[in-house]
Amino acid sequence: MWYKEISTASTMGIILSVGKHKAVLRRGEWRCADLEWERRLNRWTEEWLQSGQAPGLAEVNQELAVAREMAARSGGRVLYVARSSPERALRDFFPKRQYRLAFPDLE
């Protein structure tokens, strides 16, 4: 069956406890039952990555670095960490580090 070929590391990310909720970081995106926490964590993550204060792309575990920073900001704690592929993490987080420049319409 197809699911036997998928390892836990490829399907799980990091679980963070924030208040009464749990948030899951997977493929560079936060998911949480509380939509406000989900939006806040995703916004904080993107701002932190673009600020230049985040570890560089050479960081072995990008997801763990993000989770630790978000735990510190939210007063939460990291509950579970599944090992992730460094290549996949680089692919997931590289676009988030790009600056968004506002160019006026050329019309």
Contact map, one row per residue, 1 for C-alpha under 8 A:
11111000000000000000000000000000000000000000000000000000000000000000000000000000000000000000000000000000000
11111100000000000000000000000000000000000000000000000000000000000000000000000000000000000000000000000000000
11111100000000000000000000000000000000000000000000000000000000000000000000000000000000000000000000000000000
11111110000000000000000000000000000000000000000000000000000000000000000000000000000000000000000000000000000
11111110000000000000000000000000000000000000000000000000000000000000000000000000000000000000000000000000000
01111111011000000000000000000000000000000000000000000000000000000000000000000000000000000000000000000000000
00011111111000000000000000000000000000000000000000000000000000000000000000000000000000000000000000000000000
00000111111100000000000000000000000000000000000000000000000000000000000000000000010000000000000000000000000
00000011111110000000000000000000000000000000000000000000000000000000000000000000011100000000000000000000000
00000111111110000000000000000000000000000000000000000000000000000000000000000000000110000000000000000000000
00000111111110000000000000000000000000000000000000000000000000000000000000000000000000000000000000000000000
00000001111111000000000001000000000000000000000000000000000000000000000000000000010000000000000000000000000
00000000111111100000000111100000000000000000000000000000000000100000000000000000111100000000000000000000000
00000000000111110000000111000000000000000000000000000000000000110010000000000111110000000000000000000000000
00000000000011111000011110000000000000000000000000000000000000000000000000000111100000000000000000000000000
00000000000001111100011110000000000000000000000000000000000000000010001000011111000000000000000000000000000
00000000000000111111111000000000000000000000000000000000000000000000001000011110000000000000000000000000000
00000000000000011111111000000000000000000000000000000000000000000000001001111000000000000000000000000000000
00000000000000001111110000000000000000000000000000000000000000000000000000110000000000000000000000000000000
00000000000000001111110000000000000000000000000000000000000000000000000000000000000000000000000000000000000
00000000000000001111111000000001110000000000000000000000000000000000000000000000000000000000000000000000000
00000000000000111111111100000001100000000000000000000000000000000000000000000000000000000000000000000000000
00000000000000111100111110000111100001000000000000000000000000000000000000000000000000000000000000000000000
00000000000011110000011111000111000000000000000000000000000000000000000000000000000000000000000000000000000
00000000000011110000001111111110000000000000000000000000000000100010000000000000000000000000000000000000000
00000000000111000000000111111110000000000000000000000000000000100000000000000000000000000000000000000000000
00000000000010000000000011111000000000000000000000000000000000000000000000000000000000011001000000000000000
00000000000000000000000011111100000000000000000000000000000000100000000000000000000000001001100000000000000
00000000000000000000000011111110000000000100000000000000000000000000000000000000000000000000000000000000000
00000000000000000000001111011111000001001100000000000000000000000000000000000000000000000000000000000000000
00000000000000000000001111001111100001000000000000000000000000000000000000000000000000000000000000000000000
00000000000000000000111100000111111011000000000000000000000000000000000000000000000000000000000000000000000
00000000000000000000111000000011111001000000000000000000000000000000000000000000000000000000000000000000000
00000000000000000000100000000001111111000000000000000000000000000000000000000000000000000000000000000000000
00000000000000000000000000000001111111100000000000000000000000000000000000000000000000000000000000000000000
00000000000000000000000000000000011111110000000000000000000000000000000000000000000000000000000000000000000
00000000000000000000000000000001011111111000000000000000000000000000000000000000000000000000000000000000000
00000000000000000000001000000111111111111100000000000000000000000000000000000000000000000000000000000000000
00000000000000000000000000000000001111111110000000000000000000000000000000000000000000000000000000000000000
00000000000000000000000000000000000111111111000000000000000000000000000000000000000000000000000000000000000
00000000000000000000000000000100000011111111100000000000000000000000010000000000000000000000000000000000000
00000000000000000000000000001100000001111111110000000000000000000000000000000000000000000000000000000000000
00000000000000000000000000000000000000111111111000000000000000000000000000000000000000000000000000000000000
00000000000000000000000000000000000000011111111100000000000000000000010000000000000000000000000000000000000
00000000000000000000000000000000000000001111111110000000000000000100010000000000000000000000000000000000000
00000000000000000000000000000000000000000111111111000000000000000000000000000000000000000000000110000000000
00000000000000000000000000000000000000000011111111100000000000000000000000000000000000000000000000000000000
00000000000000000000000000000000000000000001111111111100000000000000000000000000000000000000000000000000000
00000000000000000000000000000000000000000000111111111100000000000000000000000000000000000000000110000000000
00000000000000000000000000000000000000000000011111111100000000000000000000000000000000000000000111100000000
00000000000000000000000000000000000000000000001111111100000000000000000000000000000000000000000000000000000
00000000000000000000000000000000000000000000000111111110000000000000000000000000000000000000000000000000000
00000000000000000000000000000000000000000000000111111110000000000000000000000000000000000000000000000000000
00000000000000000000000000000000000000000000000111111111000000001100000000000000000000000000000000000000000
00000000000000000000000000000000000000000000000000011111111001001000000000000000000000000000000000000000000
00000000000000000000000000000000000000000000000000000111111000000000000000000000000000000000000000000000000
00000000000000000000000000000000000000000000000000000011111001000000000000000000000000000100010000000000000
00000000000000000000000000000000000000000000000000000011111100000000000000000000000000000000000000000000000
00000000000000000000000000000000000000000000000000000011111111000000000000000000000000000000000000000000000
00000000000000000000000000000000000000000000000000000000011111000000000000000000000001000000000000000000000
00000000000000000000000000000000000000000000000000000000001111111000000000000000000101001000000000000000000
00000000000000000000000000000000000000000000000000000010101111111100000000000000000001001100100000000000000
00000000000011000000000011010000000000000000000000000000000011111110000000000000000100001000000000000000000
00000000000001000000000000000000000000000000000000000000000011111111000000000000100000000000000000000000000
00000000000000000000000000000000000000000000000000000110000011111111100000000000000000000000000000000000000
00000000000000000000000000000000000000000000100000000100000001111111110000000000000000000000000000000000000
00000000000001010000000010000000000000000000000000000000000000111111111000000100000000000000000000000000000
00000000000000000000000000000000000000000000000000000000000000011111111100001100000000000000000000000000000
00000000000000000000000000000000000000000000000000000000000000001111111110000000000000000000000000000000000
00000000000000000000000000000000000000001001100000000000000000000111111111010000000000000000000000000000000
00000000000000011100000000000000000000000000000000000000000000000011111111111100000000000000000000000000000
00000000000000000000000000000000000000000000000000000000000000000001111111111000000000000000000000000000000
00000000000000000000000000000000000000000000000000000000000000000000111111110000000000000000000000000000000
00000000000000000100000000000000000000000000000000000000000000000000011111110000000000000000000000000000000
00000000000000000110000000000000000000000000000000000000000000000000001111111000000000000000000000000000000
00000000000000011110000000000000000000000000000000000000000000000000011111111100000000000000000000000000000
00000000000000011100000000000000000000000000000000000000000000000001001100111110000000000000000000000000000
00000000000001111000000000000000000000000000000000000000000000000011001000011111100000000000000000000000000
00000000000001111000000000000000000000000000000000000000000000000000000000001111100000000000000000000000000
00000000000001110000000000000000000000000000000000000000000000000000000000000111110000000000000000000000000
00000000000011100000000000000000000000000000000000000000000000010000000000000111111000000000000000000000000
00000001100111000000000000000000000000000000000000000000000000000000000000000001111100000000000000000000000
00000000100010000000000000000000000000000000000000000000000000000000000000000000111110000000000000000000000
00000000110010000000000000000000000000000000000000000000000010100000000000000000011111011000000000000000000
00000000010000000000000000000000000000000000000000000000000000000000000000000000001111111000000000000000000
00000000000000000000000000000000000000000000000000000000000111000000000000000000000111111100000000000000000
00000000000000000000000000000000000000000000000000000000000000000000000000000000000011111110000000000000000
00000000000000000000000000100000000000000000000000000000000000000000000000000000000111111111000000000000000
00000000000000000000000000110000000000000000000000000000000011100000000000000000000111111111100000000000000
00000000000000000000000000000000000000000000000000000000100001000000000000000000000001111111110000000000000
00000000000000000000000000000000000000000000000000000000000000000000000000000000000000111111111000000000000
00000000000000000000000000110000000000000000000000000000000000000000000000000000000000011111111100000000000
00000000000000000000000000010000000000000000000000000000000001000000000000000000000000001111111110000000000
00000000000000000000000000000000000000000000000000000000100000000000000000000000000000000111111111000000000
00000000000000000000000000000000000000000000000000000000000000000000000000000000000000000011111111000000000
00000000000000000000000000000000000000000000010011000000000000000000000000000000000000000001111111000000000
00000000000000000000000000000000000000000000010011000000000000000000000000000000000000000000111111100000000
00000000000000000000000000000000000000000000000001000000000000000000000000000000000000000000011111110000000
00000000000000000000000000000000000000000000000001000000000000000000000000000000000000000000000011111000000
00000000000000000000000000000000000000000000000000000000000000000000000000000000000000000000000001111100000
00000000000000000000000000000000000000000000000000000000000000000000000000000000000000000000000000111110000
00000000000000000000000000000000000000000000000000000000000000000000000000000000000000000000000000011111000
00000000000000000000000000000000000000000000000000000000000000000000000000000000000000000000000000001111100
00000000000000000000000000000000000000000000000000000000000000000000000000000000000000000000000000000111110
00000000000000000000000000000000000000000000000000000000000000000000000000000000000000000000000000000011111
00000000000000000000000000000000000000000000000000000000000000000000000000000000000000000000000000000001111
00000000000000000000000000000000000000000000000000000000000000000000000000000000000000000000000000000000111
